[in-house]
């Protein structure tokens, strides 16, 4: 997203395909024309016109294949905007395939027209409205996966066994529903949430050690291990310049 923007929509450009990645912004991909094959965690989904994918914060994804005529729109919101302006994202399933031709025309026309609008307040408002409308077309997640996502996002230091006991279910049932819904294990998702919290806290001015503890890691050594696995480099290297390389990487 552009600096200073809290809501943004853009049309996919083949020259800027990114490797598998995740981020803190919830993001919708809408296929208006052509075919897209998308990796969603360890799931692979093939979408034609009317197909939608919702990427929750921390859910890794990648565009694996694209037909020559692919028209795909991306709509993303900063977390603070999504939290205030939308129904709980955890209720929405990750994949949907039912947008009608009329809705697709509205999506293409509205999002394409926003490129001509100079007022950022209007762009933000209309983008949020479009995100909300598309999201409302998705089915609802199973209650266990929904509640697991909510808890992992709000309290990433909480163990799966503790959550399962709180929900009154077996831990395997929680893990199975979560993995089926989001294509990623509960343990991996929770680690990414802590990693994103750690980065945010360092950006806000905290030291690496204090940010690690505040993000829910038991020690800085544990934070170092998780960040190295999740981001592919150590915290020091990430903030010393690797962050730009990771963020700007394209296939």
GICOR-V265960 format. One record per residue. N is the residue number from 1. SS is DSSP state (2 for helix, 1 for strand, 0 for the rest). Layout:
N_SS / N_SS
This chain:
1_0 / 2_0 / 3_0 / 4_0 / 5_0 / 6_0 / 7_1 / 8_1 / 9_1 / 10_1 / 11_1 / 12_0 / 13_0 / 14_2 / 15_2 / 16_2 / 17_0 / 18_0 / 19_0 / 20_0 / 21_1 / 22_0 / 23_0 / 24_0 / 25_0 / 26_1 / 27_1 / 28_1 / 29_1 / 30_1 / 31_1 / 32_1 / 33_1 / 34_0 / 35_0 / 36_1 / 37_1 / 38_1 / 39_1 / 40_1 / 41_0 / 42_0 / 43_1 / 44_1 / 45_1 / 46_1 / 47_1 / 48_0 / 49_0 / 50_0 / 51_0 / 52_1 / 53_1 / 54_1 / 55_1 / 56_0 / 57_0 / 58_0 / 59_0 / 60_0 / 61_1 / 62_1 / 63_1 / 64_1 / 65_1 / 66_1 / 67_0 / 68_0 / 69_0 / 70_0 / 71_1 / 72_1 / 73_1 / 74_1 / 75_1 / 76_1 / 77_1 / 78_0 / 79_2 / 80_2 / 81_2 / 82_2 / 83_2 / 84_2 / 85_2 / 86_0 / 87_0 / 88_0 / 89_2 / 90_2 / 91_2 / 92_1 / 93_0 / 94_0 / 95_1 / 96_1 / 97_0 / 98_0 / 99_0 / 100_0 / 101_2 / 102_2 / 103_2 / 104_2 / 105_2 / 106_2 / 107_2 / 108_2 / 109_2 / 110_2 / 111_2 / 112_2 / 113_2 / 114_2 / 115_0 / 116_0 / 117_0 / 118_0 / 119_0 / 120_2 / 121_2 / 122_2 / 123_2 / 124_2 / 125_2 / 126_2 / 127_2 / 128_2 / 129_2 / 130_2 / 131_2 / 132_2 / 133_2 / 134_2 / 135_2 / 136_0 / 137_0 / 138_0 / 139_0 / 140_1 / 141_0 / 142_0 / 143_2 / 144_2 / 145_2 / 146_2 / 147_2 / 148_2 / 149_2 / 150_2 / 151_2 / 152_2 / 153_2 / 154_2 / 155_0 / 156_0 / 157_0 / 158_0 / 159_0 / 160_2 / 161_2 / 162_2 / 163_2 / 164_2 / 165_2 / 166_2 / 167_2 / 168_0 / 169_0 / 170_0 / 171_2 / 172_2 / 173_2 / 174_2 / 175_2 / 176_2 / 177_2 / 178_2 / 179_2 / 180_2 / 181_2 / 182_2 / 183_0 / 184_0 / 185_0 / 186_2 / 187_2 / 188_2 / 189_2 / 190_2 / 191_2 / 192_2 / 193_2 / 194_2 / 195_2 / 196_2 / 197_2 / 198_2 / 199_2 / 200_2 / 201_2 / 202_2 / 203_2 / 204_0 / 205_0 / 206_0 / 207_0 / 208_2 / 209_2 / 210_2 / 211_2 / 212_2 / 213_2 / 214_2 / 215_0 / 216_0 / 217_0 / 218_0 / 219_0 / 220_2 / 221_2 / 222_2 / 223_2 / 224_2 / 225_2 / 226_2 / 227_2 / 228_2 / 229_2 / 230_2 / 231_2 / 232_0 / 233_0 / 234_0 / 235_2 / 236_2 / 237_2 / 238_2 / 239_2 / 240_2 / 241_2 / 242_2 / 243_2 / 244_2 / 245_2 / 246_2 / 247_2 / 248_2 / 249_0 / 250_0 / 251_0
